[in-house]
C-alpha cells in the first residue's frame, strides 16, 4: 500500500552530458514520473521539470542574461510565468 504521507528521495552524482537526461525529462512532461530535480553542486543551480513546464533556479547567471537567452521559452504574460 502506498503511503502518500512519505516522499522518497534518491540521489545520483554524475557528470552532466547534453541530452543525456532527455528521456527522463520527457517522462516527467508526460506525467509518467514526478519529483525530479537536477542540482549542480558547483553553482547551486536547480532545474525542476514537471508536467506543463519547468522551474529553473540559476545562481550562476544574472536574470537578464537568462531572460535574453531563453526569451522564446517564456510566457508572454508580464510576469514571464
C-alpha positions in Angstrom: 0.0 0.0 0.0 1.4 3.4 -1.0 1.5 5.9 1.9 1.1 9.4 0.4 2.5 11.0 3.6 6.0 10.0 2.6 8.2 11.4 -0.1 11.1 9.3 -1.2 14.4 10.9 -2.2 17.0 9.3 -4.4 20.2 11.0 -5.5 22.8 10.3 -8.1 26.1 12.1 -8.7 27.1 12.2 -12.3 28.7 14.4 -14.9 26.2 16.4 -16.9 26.1 15.5 -20.6 23.9 17.4 -23.1 20.7 15.5 -23.9 21.6 12.6 -21.5 18.5 13.2 -19.4 16.2 14.0 -22.2 14.2 10.7 -21.9 13.8 11.2 -18.1 12.7 14.8 -18.7 10.1 13.8 -21.3 8.7 11.2 -18.9 8.2 13.9 -16.4 6.5 16.1 -19.0 4.1 13.2 -19.8 3.4 12.7 -16.0 5.0 9.2 -16.1 7.5 10.4 -13.4 7.4 13.2 -10.9 9.6 14.8 -8.3 12.7 15.0 -10.4 15.2 17.8 -9.6 18.7 18.3 -11.1 21.2 20.2 -8.9 24.6 21.5 -9.7 26.7 21.2 -6.6 29.3 23.6 -8.1 26.9 26.5 -8.9 23.8 25.7 -6.8 21.6 25.9 -9.9 18.5 23.8 -9.9 16.3 22.5 -12.8 12.9 21.2 -11.8 10.9 19.8 -14.7 7.2 19.0 -14.3 4.2 18.3 -16.5 3.5 21.6 -18.2 6.8 23.3 -17.7 9.9 23.7 -15.5 11.3 25.8 -12.8 14.9 27.0 -13.0 16.8 28.5 -10.1 20.0 29.8 -11.5 22.6 31.5 -9.3 25.5 31.5 -11.8 24.0 33.9 -14.3 22.3 37.3 -14.0 18.5 37.1 -14.5 18.8 39.5 -17.5 21.2 37.1 -19.2 18.9 34.2 -18.6 15.9 36.1 -20.0 17.9 37.1 -23.1 18.9 33.5 -23.8 15.6 31.8 -23.1 13.1 34.6 -24.1 11.3 32.3 -26.6 10.6 29.8 -23.8 8.9 32.4 -21.6 5.2 33.2 -21.3 4.0 36.4 -22.9 2.4 37.4 -19.6 4.2 40.4 -18.0 5.4 38.2 -15.1 7.0 35.9 -17.7 5.5 32.9 -15.8 
